[in-house]
Amino acid sequence: MPQLNPNPWFAILMFSWLIFLIIIPTKILNHTSPNEPTLMSAEKHKTESWDWPW
């Protein structure tokens, strides 16, 4: 039964995991986001209390 011979399938498994874990994430992480986050100002906005009409 040729399916039980682990030699070619183990190499295919290792190379596929090598691609999925090393090559693809580095290619994805090289892309930059088009909307870079901006820093919020440290000053607090002045809020006024609101008296309810009832």
N, C-alpha and C positions, 0 to 999 in steps of 0.2 A: 504494500500500500504506500504510494509515494507521498500521500498527505502527511504521514507520520515522520517523514524525514525533516528534522528541524533546521538543517543547514541553510537552505536558501530563504526560508521564511523568517528565521531569526535575524538574518542580515537585513531583510526588507523591513522588519519591525524596528530594528535599531536605527536604520537610516531614516525611516519615516519619523520616529520620535526625535531624532537629531534635527530634522528640518522643522518640526512643530515647536520644539522647545528652544532652539537657538537662532535659526535663521529668520523665521517669520516674525517673532516678537521684536527683533532688532530692526527689521524693516518697518514695522508698524510704529515703533517708538521714535523713528527718525522724522516722522511727519509732525509738523507743528500745527497747533490749533489756529484757525483764522481769527478767532476772537480771543485775544489774550486778556486775561483778567486784569482789571485796574484796581489799584489800591483805593480803599475808601478813606475819606478824610477823617482825621481823628476828632474833629470838633463835633459836639453833640448838637442836634437841632433843637431849637427852643420850641417846646410844646406848651400850649396854653390849656388851662382847664376849661371844660365845657359844662356850663350849667344847663341841666335838662329843664324843659319848660314845665314839667309837672312837679 
